[in-house]
Amino acid sequence: MSSFSSRHPRLPAERFLWAVLTPDLPTAALRRMNSAKTRAVLDEAFASHLPMELGQVAAAYTLLPDGTVLACALPDTALEEPELADAVTLAPATLPQWLDQSADPEQLNVLIRSHEPDVVTVARRRRSAVLTGAVALLAAAVWIGLERRADASRVDRMEAESAISRLTTSADAVAIGLTPSANLRPDSFAFVIDRELAKLRATRNKQASLGLSDAVDPLASLLARWPSGVKTQVQSLSATPGLLSVSVLVPELADAERLSAALAGTQGWESSQPQITSNGKRVQVLISLKPAPKRSVDKGPTP
């Protein structure tokens, strides 16, 4: 007996039963030699070449260069020999001399499937259990990470909503007639107003030093006319003592007309012709207002 060791013995080729098979299988199936379907077709083809029942042998197969399959089998009676009791793998040391094609005899390990040694089965199941456990731990770690991100997102949202609530109920918001809403977002009208008010406060001292008037009152007059039922997205809002300018996006043309008509009635101001453009999805409205000229009062003839 030719042998690498007692756990991996290699027997002479003449101890095995051989056959070259031409199964009706696609090339892709032949590359998966140990799959259940491929194995069933090869076993059926090999059975007709054996002098005994297929269930009485340990068989193995390997693909040959010309696309045929080399079949190799060792009778079960040979596996009962004492020197093979500790075998973990068992294959021929060489190929049969009559075979005119090359192949690797190491691919013809017959101790597989129902003939697989218990030690190999236990090791394989242990590896499978370790892999399953590792996948479970990884999934748990991913789930915990996602939950932490979700919690952080919920905290951020609560803080943002609290900040919005404080903003819309502040004295400045009340002074300009802003109505608090549960649906305000950081890109909403309230935030645009707050930003503009902050700009006005920052320049108030400079305006006073230059003898300029405060623009808060004109802005408050404009916002007091703002229609509450029109959904708007403010692009820009500029307020000076001599000019009020607003650029907004609205869903429909009717909304643009309603907004223009409402702002045109701002007390003490005159509106120029609004510029309304549509891109098919949203409507842009540009509105400019200038101070209305003061009307003189006719007191009649001087006595």
C-alpha positions in Angstrom: 0.0 0.0 0.0 1.3 3.4 -0.9 0.5 5.9 1.8 1.1 9.6 2.8 0.1 8.7 6.4 -2.4 6.5 8.2 -4.9 9.4 8.0 -4.4 10.0 4.3 -3.6 6.7 2.7 -3.1 6.4 -1.1 -3.7 3.0 -2.7 -2.4 1.6 -6.0 -4.6 2.2 -9.0 -5.3 -1.5 -9.4 -7.2 -1.6 -6.1 -9.9 0.6 -7.6 -12.7 0.1 -10.2 -12.5 2.6 -13.1 -14.6 3.9 -16.0 -14.7 6.8 -18.3 -18.3 8.2 -18.5 -19.9 10.5 -21.1 -23.0 11.8 -19.2 -25.6 13.9 -20.8 -24.8 17.0 -18.6 -24.0 20.6 -19.5 -20.5 21.8 -18.8 -21.7 24.0 -15.9 -23.1 21.0 -14.1 -19.9 19.0 -14.6 -18.0 21.8 -12.8 -20.2 21.1 -9.8 -19.3 17.5 -9.5 -20.5 17.0 -6.0 -23.9 18.6 -6.4 -26.8 16.3 -5.7 -28.2 16.4 -9.3 -24.9 15.9 -11.0 -23.9 13.2 -8.6 -27.2 11.3 -9.3 -26.6 11.3 -13.1 -23.0 10.2 -12.7 -23.9 7.4 -10.2 -26.5 6.1 -12.6 -24.0 6.1 -15.5 -21.3 4.4 -13.4 -23.6 1.7 -12.0 -23.7 -0.1 -15.4 -19.9 -0.4 -15.4 -19.6 -2.0 -11.9 -19.5 -5.7 -11.1 -21.5 -5.0 -7.9 -24.3 -2.7 -6.7 -23.5 1.0 -6.5 -24.4 1.0 -2.9 -21.5 -1.4 -2.1 -18.8 1.0 -3.3 -17.4 4.4 -2.4 -17.2 6.4 -5.6 -15.6 9.6 -6.7 -15.5 11.5 -10.0 -13.2 14.0 -11.8 -13.5 15.9 -15.1 -11.1 15.0 -17.9 -9.7 17.5 -20.4 -11.9 16.2 -23.3 -15.1 16.8 -21.3 -15.6 13.2 -20.2 -15.7 12.1 -16.6 -13.3 9.7 -14.9 -15.1 7.5 -12.4 -13.3 5.8 -9.5 -14.7 3.4 -6.9 -13.4 1.3 -4.0 -15.5 -1.6 -2.7 -16.9 -1.2 0.9 -15.1 -4.4 1.9 -11.7 -2.7 1.3 -12.7 0.1 3.6 -13.0 -2.4 6.5 -9.3 -3.2 6.4 -7.6 -2.3 9.7 -5.0 -0.1 8.1 -7.7 2.2 6.7 -9.6 2.6 10.0 -8.1 6.0 10.8 -8.4 7.3 7.2 -9.7 10.8 6.8 -9.1 10.9 3.0 -8.6 8.0 0.7 -7.6 8.2 -3.0 -5.6 6.3 -5.6 -1.8 7.0 -5.7 -1.8 7.1 -9.5 -4.2 6.9 -12.4 -4.7 3.6 -14.4 -2.0 3.0 -17.0 -4.6 2.6 -19.8 -5.9 6.2 -19.4 -4.5 8.5 -22.1 -5.5 11.8 -20.4 -4.1 13.7 -17.5 -6.0 14.2 -14.2 -5.2 14.8 -10.6 -5.7 11.6 -8.5 -6.0 13.7 -5.4 -9.4 14.8 -6.7 -10.6 11.2 -6.4 -11.1 11.1 -2.6 -13.8 8.3 -2.1 -14.4 9.1 1.6 -17.2 11.6 0.9 -21.0 11.7 1.3 -22.2 8.5 3.0 -18.6 7.3 3.4 -17.4 10.5 5.0 -15.5 9.8 8.3 -17.2 10.9 11.5 -14.3 13.2 12.4 -14.7 15.0 9.1 -18.5 15.3 9.6 -18.0 16.8 13.1 -15.4 19.3 11.9 -17.5 20.4 9.0 -20.6 20.9 11.3 -18.5 22.8 13.8 -17.2 25.1 11.0 -20.8 25.6 9.9 -21.9 26.4 13.4 -19.0 28.9 13.9 -19.9 30.6 10.6 -23.6 30.8 11.5 -22.7 32.3 14.9 -20.4 34.8 13.2 -23.1 35.9 10.8 -25.6 36.2 13.7 -23.2 38.3 15.7 -22.6 40.5 12.6 -26.3 40.9 12.0 -26.8 41.8 15.7 -24.0 44.4 15.5 -25.5 46.0 12.4 -29.0 46.1 14.0 -27.6 47.7 17.2 -25.8 50.3 15.1 -29.0 51.1 13.1 -31.0 51.4 16.3 -28.5 53.8 17.8 -28.6 55.9 14.6 -32.4 55.9 14.7 -32.3 57.0 18.4 -29.9 59.8 17.6 -32.1 60.9 14.7 -35.2 61.0 16.9 -33.3 63.1 19.5 -32.2 65.5 16.8 -35.7 65.8 15.5 -37.1 66.5 19.0 -34.5 69.2 19.6 -35.3 70.7 16.2 -39.0 70.7 16.9 -38.3 72.3 20.3 -36.2 75.0 18.7 -38.9 75.7 16.1 -41.5 76.0 18.9 -39.4 78.5 20.8 -38.8 80.5 17.6 -42.4 80.7 16.6 -43.6 81.7 20.0 -40.9 84.3 20.6 -41.7 87.9 21.1 -40.3 88.8 17.7 -42.6 86.2 16.0 -45.7 87.5 17.9 -44.7 91.1 17.0 -44.9 90.3 13.2 -48.0 88.3 13.5 -46.4 84.9 12.8 -48.8 82.0 13.6 -47.0 78.9 15.2 -47.5 75.7 13.2 -46.7 72.1 14.0 -45.5 71.5 10.4 -42.6 74.1 10.3 -39.3 72.8 8.9 -35.8 74.3 9.0 -36.4 75.5 5.4 -39.8 76.9 6.1 -41.1 80.5 6.1 -40.5 81.0 9.9 -36.8 80.3 9.5 -36.5 82.7 6.5 -38.2 85.4 8.6 -35.9 84.7 11.6 -32.9 84.9 9.3 -34.0 88.2 7.9 -34.8 89.7 11.3 -31.3 88.7 12.5 -29.8 90.6 9.5 -31.9 93.6 10.3 -30.9 93.6 14.0 -27.2 93.3 13.1 -27.4 96.4 10.9 -29.7 98.5 13.2 -26.8 100.3 14.9 -25.2 101.0 11.6 -28.4 102.3 10.1 -28.9 104.6 13.0 -25.3 106.0 12.7 -26.0 106.7 9.0 -29.4 108.4 9.7 -31.3 105.5 8.0 -34.7 104.3 8.9 -35.4 100.8 10.4 -36.9 98.3 7.9 -38.7 96.2 10.6 -42.0 98.1 10.2 -42.2 97.7 6.4 -41.4 94.0 6.8 -44.1 93.6 9.4 -46.6 95.3 7.1 -45.7 92.9 4.3 -46.0 89.8 6.5 -49.3 90.9 7.9 -50.7 90.6 4.3 -49.2 87.2 3.7 -52.0 84.7 2.9 -52.0 81.8 5.3 -53.6 79.3 2.9 -51.0 79.5 0.2 -48.1 77.0 0.3 -44.9 78.9 -0.5 -41.2 78.3 -0.5 -39.4 81.6 0.0 -36.2 82.0 -2.1 -35.4 85.5 -1.0 -36.9 88.3 1.0 -35.4 91.8 1.1 -36.8 94.7 3.2 -35.5 98.3 3.2 -37.3 101.6 3.9 -37.5 102.2 0.2 -38.1 98.7 -1.3 -39.7 95.4 -0.4 -38.7 92.5 -2.7 -39.9 88.9 -2.4 -39.1 85.8 -4.5 -41.1 82.7 -3.8 -42.1 79.4 -5.3 -45.7 78.2 -5.3 -47.4 75.0 -6.6 -49.9 76.5 -9.0 -50.6 79.7 -11.0 -53.7 80.4 -9.0 -51.5 80.5 -5.8 -49.2 83.0 -7.5 -52.1 85.3 -8.4 -53.6 85.0 -4.9 -50.2 85.8 -3.3 -49.6 88.8 -5.6 -53.0 90.2 -5.0 -52.6 89.9 -1.2 -49.2 91.5 -1.1 -50.3 94.3 -3.4 -52.6 95.5 -0.7 -49.7 96.2 1.8 -50.6 99.4 3.6 -48.4 102.3 2.6 -46.8 100.5 -0.4 -47.4 100.2 -4.1 -46.7 97.0 -6.0 -45.3 96.9 -9.5 -46.4 94.3 -12.0 -45.5 90.9 -10.5 -43.2 88.6 -12.6 -44.7 85.1 -12.7 -42.9 82.3 -14.5 -43.6 78.5 -14.6 -41.4 75.6 -15.4 -44.2 73.0 -15.5 -43.7 71.8 -11.9 -43.6 75.0 -9.8 -44.4 78.7 -10.3 -42.0 81.4 -9.4 -43.3 84.8 -8.3 -41.2 88.0 -8.1 -42.9 90.9 -6.3 -41.5 94.4 -5.7 -43.2 97.1 -3.6 -42.2 100.8 -3.2 -43.5 103.3 -0.7 -46.8 104.9 -1.8 -46.6 108.6 -2.4 -48.2 110.7 0.3 -51.4 112.4 -0.8 -51.8 116.1 0.0 -55.1 117.1 1.7 -57.1 119.9 0.0 -58.1 122.4 2.7 -59.9 124.8 0.3 -59.2 128.5 -0.4 -57.2 130.5 2.1 -59.3 133.3 3.5 
